[in-house]
């Protein structure tokens, strides 16, 4: 069984970027249209990250708890899921491209 982490990865990045936009807007001009757009985007991305992480059967309790952190929790959860002991499954995103060798290994000679 493969676990697709791509939607989780996209949502985690959207969550972080939207938080940075909201904080930058708060620190500078504090424009109402920017707040009205970035707030709901951040909230939806945050909820998606939390729910998607909690639905993964291979996510540990610590990984699920880390996902609840606003802003950076999704990226930290992805980092924990990408560790060798983080999941019991290989993901589509973690499989290296065909014909590449790991760092320090000699490439295939054909």
N, CA, C and O atoms as CSV, one atom per row, in Angstrom:
chain,resi,resn,atom,element,x,y,z
A,1,UNK,N,N,0.846,-1.180,0.000
A,1,UNK,CA,C,0.000,0.000,0.000
A,1,UNK,C,C,0.890,1.242,0.000
A,1,UNK,O,O,1.840,1.326,0.778
A,2,UNK,N,N,0.592,2.175,-0.846
A,2,UNK,CA,C,1.352,3.418,-0.875
A,2,UNK,C,C,0.554,4.530,-0.214
A,2,UNK,O,O,-0.671,4.596,-0.324
A,3,UNK,N,N,1.271,5.387,0.466
A,3,UNK,CA,C,0.661,6.532,1.123
A,3,UNK,C,C,1.071,7.767,0.330
A,3,UNK,O,O,2.261,8.028,0.155
A,4,UNK,N,N,0.107,8.512,-0.140
A,4,UNK,CA,C,0.392,9.712,-0.916
A,4,UNK,C,C,0.474,10.908,0.016
A,4,UNK,O,O,-0.518,11.289,0.637
A,5,UNK,N,N,1.651,11.496,0.112
A,5,UNK,CA,C,1.871,12.639,0.991
A,5,UNK,C,C,1.856,13.959,0.235
A,5,UNK,O,O,2.030,15.014,0.844
A,6,UNK,N,N,1.654,13.923,-1.071
A,6,UNK,CA,C,1.697,15.154,-1.857
A,6,UNK,C,C,0.645,16.177,-1.416
A,6,UNK,O,O,0.994,17.344,-1.241
A,7,UNK,N,N,-0.620,15.799,-1.230
A,7,UNK,CA,C,-1.602,16.805,-0.751
A,7,UNK,C,C,-1.230,17.384,0.610
A,7,UNK,O,O,-1.429,18.573,0.858
A,8,UNK,N,N,-0.696,16.553,1.479
A,8,UNK,CA,C,-0.269,17.024,2.793
A,8,UNK,C,C,0.905,17.994,2.651
A,8,UNK,O,O,0.960,19.006,3.348
A,9,UNK,N,N,1.827,17.693,1.767
A,9,UNK,CA,C,2.978,18.557,1.542
A,9,UNK,C,C,2.537,19.927,0.987
A,9,UNK,O,O,3.043,20.964,1.415
A,10,UNK,N,N,1.614,19.920,0.057
A,10,UNK,CA,C,1.121,21.173,-0.515
A,10,UNK,C,C,0.400,21.997,0.552
A,10,UNK,O,O,0.628,23.202,0.665
A,11,UNK,N,N,-0.457,21.361,1.324
A,11,UNK,CA,C,-1.198,22.067,2.369
A,11,UNK,C,C,-0.273,22.619,3.443
A,11,UNK,O,O,-0.520,23.704,3.969
A,12,UNK,N,N,0.787,21.893,3.777
A,12,UNK,CA,C,1.734,22.370,4.788
A,12,UNK,C,C,2.456,23.623,4.310
A,12,UNK,O,O,2.677,24.551,5.088
A,13,UNK,N,N,2.824,23.650,3.037
A,13,UNK,CA,C,3.487,24.841,2.499
A,13,UNK,C,C,2.518,26.023,2.398
A,13,UNK,O,O,2.894,27.158,2.689
A,14,UNK,N,N,1.288,25.762,1.991
A,14,UNK,CA,C,0.285,26.834,1.924
A,14,UNK,C,C,0.031,27.398,3.316
A,14,UNK,O,O,-0.118,28.608,3.486
A,15,UNK,N,N,-0.015,26.522,4.301
A,15,UNK,CA,C,-0.237,26.967,5.678
A,15,UNK,C,C,0.878,27.900,6.142
A,15,UNK,O,O,0.611,28.946,6.733
A,16,UNK,N,N,2.103,27.529,5.878
A,16,UNK,CA,C,3.235,28.351,6.308
A,16,UNK,C,C,3.284,29.679,5.558
A,16,UNK,O,O,3.479,30.730,6.169
A,17,UNK,N,N,3.110,29.638,4.251
A,17,UNK,CA,C,3.166,30.869,3.448
A,17,UNK,C,C,2.035,31.826,3.842
A,17,UNK,O,O,2.248,33.034,3.953
A,18,UNK,N,N,0.846,31.287,4.051
A,18,UNK,CA,C,-0.266,32.160,4.429
A,18,UNK,C,C,-0.046,32.785,5.812
A,18,UNK,O,O,-0.447,33.926,6.040
A,19,UNK,N,N,0.573,32.065,6.717
A,19,UNK,CA,C,0.874,32.638,8.031
A,19,UNK,C,C,1.905,33.754,7.908
A,19,UNK,O,O,1.780,34.795,8.554
A,20,UNK,N,N,2.921,33.538,7.079
A,20,UNK,CA,C,3.931,34.581,6.867
A,20,UNK,C,C,3.290,35.826,6.252
A,20,UNK,O,O,3.613,36.948,6.640
A,21,UNK,N,N,2.385,35.629,5.296
A,21,UNK,CA,C,1.692,36.768,4.671
A,21,UNK,C,C,0.856,37.512,5.710
A,21,UNK,O,O,0.856,38.742,5.740
A,22,UNK,N,N,0.155,36.783,6.549
A,22,UNK,CA,C,-0.674,37.445,7.572
A,22,UNK,C,C,0.179,38.224,8.566
A,22,UNK,O,O,-0.170,39.344,8.939
A,23,UNK,N,N,1.296,37.639,8.996
A,23,UNK,CA,C,2.160,38.336,9.957
A,23,UNK,C,C,2.840,39.543,9.324
A,23,UNK,O,O,2.991,40.580,9.969
A,24,UNK,N,N,3.250,39.413,8.063
A,24,UNK,CA,C,3.852,40.556,7.374
A,24,UNK,C,C,2.823,41.668,7.193
A,24,UNK,O,O,3.149,42.845,7.344
A,25,UNK,N,N,1.608,41.308,6.877
A,25,UNK,CA,C,0.549,42.308,6.738
A,25,UNK,C,C,0.271,42.985,8.079
A,25,UNK,O,O,0.051,44.196,8.125
A,26,UNK,N,N,0.277,42.238,9.136
A,26,UNK,CA,C,0.037,42.797,10.463
A,26,UNK,C,C,1.149,43.754,10.868
A,26,UNK,O,O,0.891,44.778,11.502
A,27,UNK,N,N,2.397,43.421,10.499
A,27,UNK,CA,C,3.535,44.249,10.882
A,27,UNK,C,C,3.693,45.484,10.001
A,27,UNK,O,O,4.361,46.439,10.396
A,28,UNK,N,N,3.093,45.477,8.822
A,28,UNK,CA,C,3.285,46.618,7.908
A,28,UNK,C,C,1.991,47.415,7.751
A,28,UNK,O,O,1.632,48.182,8.645
A,29,UNK,N,N,1.300,47.252,6.656
A,29,UNK,CA,C,0.163,48.102,6.311
A,29,UNK,C,C,-1.142,47.687,6.971
A,29,UNK,O,O,-2.039,48.514,7.135
A,30,UNK,N,N,-1.263,46.442,7.347
A,30,UNK,CA,C,-2.482,45.885,7.933
A,30,UNK,C,C,-3.695,46.178,7.045
A,30,UNK,O,O,-4.673,46.796,7.466
A,31,UNK,N,N,-3.589,45.707,5.800
A,31,UNK,CA,C,-4.665,45.884,4.831
A,31,UNK,C,C,-5.766,44.865,5.071
A,31,UNK,O,O,-5.504,43.666,5.171
A,32,UNK,N,N,-6.978,45.340,5.162
A,32,UNK,CA,C,-8.123,44.463,5.430
A,32,UNK,C,C,-8.333,43.411,4.336
A,32,UNK,O,O,-8.619,42.263,4.677
A,33,UNK,N,N,-8.208,43.733,3.039
A,33,UNK,CA,C,-8.400,42.693,2.017
A,33,UNK,C,C,-7.375,41.552,2.113
A,33,UNK,O,O,-7.704,40.394,1.852
A,34,UNK,N,N,-6.154,41.881,2.484
A,34,UNK,CA,C,-5.131,40.834,2.630
A,34,UNK,C,C,-5.487,39.928,3.803
A,34,UNK,O,O,-5.362,38.707,3.707
A,35,UNK,N,N,-5.924,40.511,4.890
A,35,UNK,CA,C,-6.336,39.724,6.054
A,35,UNK,C,C,-7.551,38.859,5.732
A,35,UNK,O,O,-7.639,37.708,6.162
A,36,UNK,N,N,-8.480,39.424,4.976
A,36,UNK,CA,C,-9.697,38.686,4.619
A,36,UNK,C,C,-9.416,37.505,3.705
A,36,UNK,O,O,-10.165,36.527,3.709
A,37,UNK,N,N,-8.353,37.583,2.927
A,37,UNK,CA,C,-8.005,36.492,2.026
A,37,UNK,C,C,-7.070,35.480,2.690
A,37,UNK,O,O,-7.276,34.271,2.579
A,38,UNK,N,N,-6.048,35.975,3.378
A,38,UNK,CA,C,-5.037,35.086,3.952
A,38,UNK,C,C,-5.566,34.305,5.161
A,38,UNK,O,O,-5.159,33.166,5.388
A,39,UNK,N,N,-6.459,34.906,5.926
A,39,UNK,CA,C,-6.983,34.232,7.120
A,39,UNK,C,C,-7.705,32.928,6.821
A,39,UNK,O,O,-7.350,31.888,7.376
A,40,UNK,N,N,-8.716,32.962,5.952
A,40,UNK,CA,C,-9.409,31.716,5.625
A,40,UNK,C,C,-8.521,30.690,4.904
A,40,UNK,O,O,-8.665,29.485,5.110
A,41,UNK,N,N,-7.606,31.176,4.062
A,41,UNK,CA,C,-6.693,30.243,3.394
A,41,UNK,C,C,-5.841,29.526,4.433
A,41,UNK,O,O,-5.666,28.309,4.368
A,42,UNK,N,N,-5.310,30.283,5.391
A,42,UNK,CA,C,-4.495,29.678,6.450
A,42,UNK,C,C,-5.318,28.698,7.288
A,42,UNK,O,O,-4.853,27.607,7.617
A,43,UNK,N,N,-6.539,29.097,7.627
A,43,UNK,CA,C,-7.387,28.214,8.439
A,43,UNK,C,C,-7.726,26.912,7.736
A,43,UNK,O,O,-7.687,25.845,8.349
A,44,UNK,N,N,-8.058,26.990,6.457
A,44,UNK,CA,C,-8.379,25.772,5.696
A,44,UNK,C,C,-7.162,24.871,5.548
A,44,UNK,O,O,-7.263,23.653,5.699
A,45,UNK,N,N,-6.006,25.473,5.250
A,45,UNK,CA,C,-4.782,24.676,5.107
A,45,UNK,C,C,-4.409,24.025,6.439
A,45,UNK,O,O,-3.986,22.870,6.472
A,46,UNK,N,N,-4.564,24.763,7.527
A,46,UNK,CA,C,-4.263,24.220,8.854
A,46,UNK,C,C,-5.154,23.018,9.173
A,46,UNK,O,O,-4.671,21.977,9.620
A,47,UNK,N,N,-6.453,23.172,8.939
A,47,UNK,CA,C,-7.373,22.061,9.209
A,47,UNK,C,C,-7.074,20.857,8.316
A,47,UNK,O,O,-7.143,19.715,8.770
A,48,UNK,N,N,-6.742,21.108,7.054
A,48,UNK,CA,C,-6.413,20.021,6.139
A,48,UNK,C,C,-5.185,19.268,6.630
A,48,UNK,O,O,-5.166,18.038,6.613
A,49,UNK,N,N,-4.160,19.995,7.066
A,49,UNK,CA,C,-2.927,19.361,7.559
A,49,UNK,C,C,-3.217,18.498,8.780
A,49,UNK,O,O,-2.774,17.353,8.859
A,50,UNK,N,N,-3.955,19.046,9.721
A,50,UNK,CA,C,-4.250,18.304,10.951
A,50,UNK,C,C,-5.075,17.054,10.651
A,50,UNK,O,O,-4.753,15.971,11.139
A,51,UNK,N,N,-6.115,17.190,9.869
A,51,UNK,CA,C,-6.983,16.048,9.571
A,51,UNK,C,C,-6.247,15.006,8.736
A,51,UNK,O,O,-6.369,13.807,8.988
A,52,UNK,N,N,-5.484,15.460,7.743
A,52,UNK,CA,C,-4.749,14.510,6.897
A,52,UNK,C,C,-3.707,13.743,7.699
A,52,UNK,O,O,-3.507,12.548,7.478
A,53,UNK,N,N,-3.047,14.418,8.623
A,53,UNK,CA,C,-2.044,13.733,9.446
A,53,UNK,C,C,-2.704,12.748,10.393
A,53,UNK,O,O,-2.204,11.638,10.577
A,54,UNK,N,N,-3.806,13.132,10.988
A,54,UNK,CA,C,-4.491,12.245,11.931
A,54,UNK,C,C,-5.102,11.033,11.238
A,54,UNK,O,O,-5.300,9.998,11.874
A,55,UNK,N,N,-5.400,11.142,9.959
A,55,UNK,CA,C,-5.971,10.004,9.225
A,55,UNK,C,C,-4.924,8.979,8.806
A,55,UNK,O,O,-5.273,7.847,8.472
A,56,UNK,N,N,-3.645,9.355,8.816
A,56,UNK,CA,C,-2.596,8.409,8.441
A,56,UNK,C,C,-2.457,7.352,9.532
A,56,UNK,O,O,-2.196,7.679,10.689
A,57,UNK,N,N,-2.627,6.113,9.168
A,57,UNK,CA,C,-2.506,5.045,10.165
A,57,UNK,C,C,-1.067,4.849,10.614
A,57,UNK,O,O,-0.813,4.340,11.706
A,58,UNK,N,N,-0.130,5.252,9.772
A,58,UNK,CA,C,1.271,5.046,10.112
A,58,UNK,C,C,1.862,6.202,10.916
A,58,UNK,O,O,3.018,6.122,11.333
A,59,UNK,N,N,1.107,7.270,11.145
A,59,UNK,CA,C,1.601,8.408,11.919
A,59,UNK,C,C,1.569,8.076,13.407
A,59,UNK,O,O,0.572,7.571,13.924
A,60,UNK,N,N,2.670,8.365,14.081
A,60,UNK,CA,C,2.745,8.118,15.517
A,60,UNK,C,C,1.979,9.208,16.268
A,60,UNK,O,O,1.563,10.206,15.680
A,61,UNK,N,N,1.802,9.006,17.547
A,61,UNK,CA,C,1.102,10.000,18.373
A,61,UNK,C,C,1.869,11.315,18.388
A,61,UNK,O,O,1.261,12.385,18.365
A,62,UNK,N,N,3.191,11.248,18.425
A,62,UNK,CA,C,4.003,12.459,18.424
A,62,UNK,C,C,3.845,13.215,17.112
A,62,UNK,O,O,3.756,14.443,17.112
A,63,UNK,N,N,3.809,12.501,16.007
A,63,UNK,CA,C,3.632,13.135,14.705
A,63,UNK,C,C,2.280,13.825,14.637
A,63,UNK,O,O,2.176,14.932,14.109
A,64,UNK,N,N,1.254,13.191,15.157
A,64,UNK,CA,C,-0.072,13.794,15.163
A,64,UNK,C,C,-0.106,15.037,16.056
A,64,UNK,O,O,-0.770,16.019,15.725
A,65,UNK,N,N,0.596,14.999,17.170
A,65,UNK,CA,C,0.637,16.147,18.069
A,65,UNK,C,C,1.405,17.310,17.443
A,65,UNK,O,O,1.025,18.468,17.614
A,66,UNK,N,N,2.483,17.008,16.721
A,66,UNK,CA,C,3.276,18.042,16.075
A,66,UNK,C,C,2.470,18.731,14.982
A,66,UNK,O,O,2.638,19.930,14.757
A,67,UNK,N,N,1.600,17.995,14.301
A,67,UNK,CA,C,0.798,18.561,13.208
A,67,UNK,C,C,-0.160,19.642,13.698
A,67,UNK,O,O,-0.612,20.467,12.904
A,68,UNK,N,N,-0.474,19.652,14.979
A,68,UNK,CA,C,-1.416,20.625,15.538
A,68,UNK,C,C,-0.772,22.003,15.700
A,68,UNK,O,O,-1.487,22.995,15.841
A,69,UNK,N,N,0.556,22.087,15.683
A,69,UNK,CA,C,1.235,23.373,15.811
A,69,UNK,C,C,0.909,24.248,14.604
A,69,UNK,O,O,1.104,23.819,13.466
A,70,UNK,N,N,0.420,25.457,14.828
A,70,UNK,CA,C,0.065,26.305,13.685
A,70,UNK,C,C,1.306,26.802,12.945
A,70,UNK,O,O,2.332,27.105,13.555
A,71,UNK,N,N,1.193,26.879,11.644
A,71,UNK,CA,C,2.271,27.419,10.819
A,71,UNK,C,C,3.281,26.395,10.385
A,71,UNK,O,O,3.382,26.094,9.195
A,72,UNK,N,N,4.026,25.854,11.306
A,72,UNK,CA,C,5.118,24.958,10.955
A,72,UNK,C,C,4.824,23.496,11.290
A,72,UNK,O,O,5.632,22.622,10.976
A,73,UNK,N,N,3.697,23.218,11.913
A,73,UNK,CA,C,3.371,21.854,12.317
A,73,UNK,C,C,3.279,20.877,11.157
A,73,UNK,O,O,3.696,19.726,11.284
A,74,UNK,N,N,2.739,21.319,10.031
A,74,UNK,CA,C,2.626,20.440,8.873
A,74,UNK,C,C,3.975,20.033,8.325
A,74,UNK,O,O,4.180,18.872,7.971
A,75,UNK,N,N,4.899,20.981,8.252
A,75,UNK,CA,C,6.235,20.661,7.759
A,75,UNK,C,C,6.989,19.765,8.737
A,75,UNK,O,O,7.729,18.873,8.321
A,76,UNK,N,N,6.806,19.999,10.023
A,76,UNK,CA,C,7.450,19.122,11.012
A,76,UNK,C,C,6.866,17.714,10.966
A,76,UNK,O,O,7.598,16.735,11.115
A,77,UNK,N,N,5.566,17.605,10.763
A,77,UNK,CA,C,4.940,16.289,10.646
A,77,UNK,C,C,5.447,15.562,9.406
A,77,UNK,O,O,5.715,14.361,9.453
A,78,UNK,N,N,5.579,16.286,8.300
A,78,UNK,CA,C,6.126,15.669,7.087
A,78,UNK,C,C,7.552,15.200,7.305
A,78,UNK,O,O,7.948,14.142,6.816
A,79,UNK,N,N,8.310,15.976,8.028
A,79,UNK,CA,C,9.686,15.572,8.325
A,79,UNK,C,C,9.718,14.292,9.139
A,79,UNK,O,O,10.528,13.402,8.881
A,80,UNK,N,N,8.827,14.202,10.133
A,80,UNK,CA,C,8.766,12.982,10.947
A,80,UNK,C,C,8.274,11.801,10.125
A,80,UNK,O,O,8.738,10.678,10.322
A,81,UNK,N,N,7.344,12.036,9.206
A,81,UNK,CA,C,6.837,10.950,8.368
A,81,UNK,C,C,7.877,10.476,7.368
A,81,UNK,O,O,7.844,9.322,6.942
A,82,UNK,N,N,8.805,11.355,6.987
A,82,UNK,CA,C,9.834,10.993,6.025
A,82,UNK,C,C,10.992,10.223,6.613
A,82,UNK,O,O,11.816,9.697,5.864
A,83,UNK,N,N,11.083,10.137,7.925
A,83,UNK,CA,C,12.168,9.399,8.564
A,83,UNK,C,C,11.995,7.909,8.330
A,83,UNK,O,O,10.881,7.433,8.111
A,84,UNK,N,N,13.108,7.167,8.376
A,84,UNK,CA,C,13.010,5.725,8.155
A,84,UNK,C,C,12.059,5.030,9.126
A,84,UNK,O,O,11.379,4.085,8.726
A,85,UNK,N,N,11.984,5.454,10.364
A,85,UNK,CA,C,11.078,4.843,11.320
A,85,UNK,C,C,9.752,5.547,11.412
A,85,UNK,O,O,8.894,5.139,12.195
A,86,UNK,N,N,9.551,6.609,10.626
A,86,UNK,CA,C,8.349,7.421,10.711
A,86,UNK,C,C,7.114,6.722,10.187
A,86,UNK,O,O,6.036,6.870,10.763
A,87,UNK,N,N,7.240,5.963,9.110
A,87,UNK,CA,C,6.112,5.231,8.556
A,87,UNK,C,C,6.557,3.835,8.206
A,87,UNK,O,O,7.743,3.581,7.995
A,88,UNK,N,N,5.626,2.954,8.147
A,88,UNK,CA,C,5.938,1.586,7.755
A,88,UNK,C,C,5.813,1.384,6.266
A,88,UNK,O,O,6.019,0.274,5.774
A,89,UNK,N,N,5.479,2.436,5.535
A,89,UNK,CA,C,5.222,2.305,4.111
A,89,UNK,C,C,6.158,3.211,3.335
A,89,UNK,O,O,6.559,4.270,3.819
A,90,UNK,N,N,6.497,2.798,2.150
A,90,UNK,CA,C,7.244,3.667,1.242
A,90,UNK,C,C,6.244,4.575,0.558
A,90,UNK,O,O,5.159,4.143,0.167
A,91,UNK,N,N,6.606,5.802,0.420
A,91,UNK,CA,C,5.708,6.739,-0.235
A,91,UNK,C,C,6.155,6.983,-1.663
A,91,UNK,O,O,7.309,6.756,-2.024
A,92,UNK,N,N,5.226,7.444,-2.452
A,92,UNK,CA,C,5.533,7.746,-3.844
A,92,UNK,C,C,6.562,8.865,-3.936
A,92,UNK,O,O,7.397,8.871,-4.841
A,93,UNK,N,N,6.504,9.812,-3.003
A,93,UNK,CA,C,7.429,10.940,-3.022
A,93,UNK,C,C,8.817,10.573,-2.523
A,93,UNK,O,O,9.781,11.277,-2.825
A,94,UNK,N,N,8.944,9.476,-1.756
A,94,UNK,CA,C,10.239,9.135,-1.189
A,94,UNK,C,C,11.044,8.194,-2.063
A,94,UNK,O,O,12.208,7.926,-1.765
A,95,UNK,N,N,10.462,7.693,-3.121
A,95,UNK,CA,C,11.176,6.788,-4.006
A,95,UNK,C,C,12.066,7.612,-4.924
A,95,UNK,O,O,11.571,8.502,-5.616
A,96,UNK,N,N,13.403,7.330,-4.949
A,96,UNK,CA,C,14.277,8.118,-5.813
A,96,UNK,C,C,13.995,7.839,-7.280
A,96,UNK,O,O,13.531,6.751,-7.622
A,97,UNK,N,N,14.269,8.807,-8.154
A,97,UNK,CA,C,14.045,8.587,-9.581
A,97,UNK,C,C,14.892,7.441,-10.100
A,97,UNK,O,O,15.975,7.166,-9.584
A,98,UNK,N,N,14.395,6.792,-11.106
A,98,UNK,CA,C,15.085,5.644,-11.678
A,98,UNK,C,C,16.428,6.082,-12.263
A,98,UNK,O,O,16.524,7.104,-12.943
A,99,UNK,N,N,17.453,5.290,-11.985
A,99,UNK,CA,C,18.768,5.571,-12.527
A,99,UNK,C,C,19.632,6.452,-11.651
A,99,UNK,O,O,20.764,6.760,-12.025
A,100,UNK,N,N,19.129,6.872,-10.482
A,100,UNK,CA,C,19.940,7.683,-9.589
A,100,UNK,C,C,20.460,6.819,-8.460
A,100,UNK,O,O,19.831,5.839,-8.062
A,101,UNK,N,N,21.611,7.196,-7.956
A,101,UNK,CA,C,22.235,6.451,-6.867
A,101,UNK,C,C,22.211,7.312,-5.616
A,101,UNK,O,O,22.255,8.539,-5.705
A,102,UNK,N,N,22.141,6.671,-4.436
A,102,UNK,CA,C,22.202,7.448,-3.196
A,102,UNK,C,C,23.530,8.174,-3.070
A,102,UNK,O,O,24.504,7.819,-3.734
A,103,UNK,N,N,23.568,9.185,-2.222
A,103,UNK,CA,C,24.782,9.957,-2.008
A,103,UNK,C,C,25.916,9.048,-1.588
A,103,UNK,O,O,25.773,8.273,-0.643
A,104,UNK,N,N,27.032,9.131,-2.273
A,104,UNK,CA,C,28.211,8.341,-1.932
A,104,UNK,C,C,28.267,6.997,-2.648
A,104,UNK,O,O,29.298,6.325,-2.603
A,105,UNK,N,N,27.203,6.595,-3.296
A,105,UNK,CA,C,27.202,5.314,-4.008
A,105,UNK,C,C,27.513,5.545,-5.474
A,105,UNK,O,O,27.208,6.596,-6.036
A,106,UNK,N,N,28.121,4.550,-6.073
A,106,UNK,CA,C,28.460,4.650,-7.490
A,106,UNK,C,C,27.220,4.429,-8.329
A,106,UNK,O,O,26.439,3.524,-8.033
A,107,UNK,N,N,27.009,5.234,-9.379
A,107,UNK,CA,C,25.839,5.029,-10.241
A,107,UNK,C,C,25.966,3.720,-11.032
A,107,UNK,O,O,27.058,3.180,-11.208
A,108,UNK,N,N,24.833,3.240,-11.493
A,108,UNK,CA,C,24.821,1.995,-12.272
A,108,UNK,C,C,25.609,2.182,-13.565
A,108,UNK,O,O,25.485,3.197,-14.250
A,109,UNK,N,N,26.419,1.181,-13.877
A,109,UNK,CA,C,27.164,1.186,-15.141
A,109,UNK,C,C,26.427,0.290,-16.108
A,109,UNK,O,O,26.302,-0.911,-15.866
A,110,UNK,N,N,25.942,0.845,-17.191
A,110,UNK,CA,C,25.187,0.045,-18.158
A,110,UNK,C,C,25.939,-0.103,-19.427
A,110,UNK,O,O,25.456,-0.747,-20.358
